[in-house]
Amino acid sequence: MLEAFKTVMDKEQEANKIVREAQVKAEKIMNEAKEKAEDAYRKTYEQTVAEAKRKSMELRKRAEADAEREAKIFLPQAEKQARETRKEAAKKFGEAVNTVLNEILS
């Protein structure tokens, strides 16, 4: 009976040792998985940020090109309108001077 009890105790100790080893392995696996997940997250985050920067630069260049193209169209029109406004102002100035002189002389 003592021999059977000793065998049971040995088997229980062996089982406990196996459980402890399994726990250590499981913890190691979980830590490795956590590190891999964090690394994957970091890489994905960095790639996402890099892609956003790339798209932002692309949109900025496109917006600059569009603005330049519109400015090339708008600028000549604005210059023409400014010239016409100056001509009109010069014409109106003469008329205004004549009106003021007529008022003064009358």
C-alpha positions in Angstrom: 0.0 0.0 0.0 2.8 2.4 0.8 4.4 1.6 -2.5 1.1 2.4 -4.3 0.8 5.7 -2.3 4.4 6.6 -3.2 3.7 5.9 -6.9 0.6 8.1 -6.8 2.6 10.9 -5.2 5.3 10.6 -7.8 2.8 10.6 -10.6 1.1 13.7 -9.1 4.4 15.5 -8.8 5.2 14.6 -12.4 1.8 15.9 -13.4 2.3 19.1 -11.5 5.7 19.5 -13.2 4.1 19.0 -16.6 1.4 21.6 -15.8 4.1 24.1 -14.6 6.1 23.5 -17.8 2.9 23.9 -19.9 2.1 27.2 -18.1 5.6 28.5 -18.7 5.3 27.5 -22.4 1.8 29.1 -22.7 3.1 32.3 -21.1 6.0 32.4 -23.4 3.7 31.8 -26.4 1.3 34.5 -25.2 4.2 37.0 -24.8 5.5 36.2 -28.2 2.0 36.6 -29.7 1.6 39.9 -27.9 5.0 41.1 -29.2 4.0 40.1 -32.7 0.7 41.8 -32.5 2.2 45.0 -31.2 4.8 44.8 -34.0 2.1 44.2 -36.6 0.1 47.1 -35.2 3.1 49.4 -35.2 4.0 48.5 -38.8 0.4 49.0 -39.9 0.2 52.3 -38.1 3.5 53.5 -39.7 2.3 52.3 -43.1 -1.0 54.1 -42.7 0.7 57.3 -41.6 3.1 57.1 -44.5 0.3 56.5 -47.0 -1.7 59.4 -45.6 1.4 61.7 -45.9 1.9 60.5 -49.5 -1.7 61.1 -50.4 -1.6 64.5 -48.7 1.4 65.5 -50.7 -0.3 64.3 -53.9 -3.4 66.3 -53.1 -1.3 69.3 -52.3 0.6 69.1 -55.6 -2.7 68.7 -57.4 -4.3 71.6 -55.6 -1.2 73.8 -56.4 -1.4 72.8 -60.1 -5.1 73.5 -60.2 -4.6 76.9 -58.5 -1.8 77.8 -60.9 -3.9 76.8 -63.9 -6.9 78.9 -62.6 -4.6 81.8 -61.9 -3.3 81.7 -65.4 -6.9 81.9 -66.7 -8.1 84.5 -64.1 -5.1 86.8 -64.1 -5.4 88.0 -67.7 -9.1 88.6 -67.2 -8.4 90.5 -64.0 -5.8 92.6 -65.7 -8.2 93.4 -68.6 -10.9 94.3 -66.1 -8.4 96.6 -64.2 -7.4 98.4 -67.4 -11.1 98.9 -68.3 -11.8 100.2 -64.8 -8.9 102.6 -65.0 -10.2 103.9 -68.4 -13.7 104.3 -67.0 -12.3 106.0 -63.9 -10.2 108.4 -66.0 -13.3 109.2 -68.1 -15.4 109.7 -65.0 -12.7 111.8 -63.4 -12.8 114.3 -66.3 -16.6 114.4 -66.1 -16.4 114.9 -62.3 -13.9 117.7 -62.7 -16.1 119.4 -65.3 -19.2 119.0 -63.0 -17.4 120.5 -60.0 -16.0 123.4 -62.1 -19.5 124.1 -63.5 -20.9 124.1 -60.0 -18.2 126.5 -58.8 -18.6 128.8 -61.8 -22.4 128.9 -61.7 
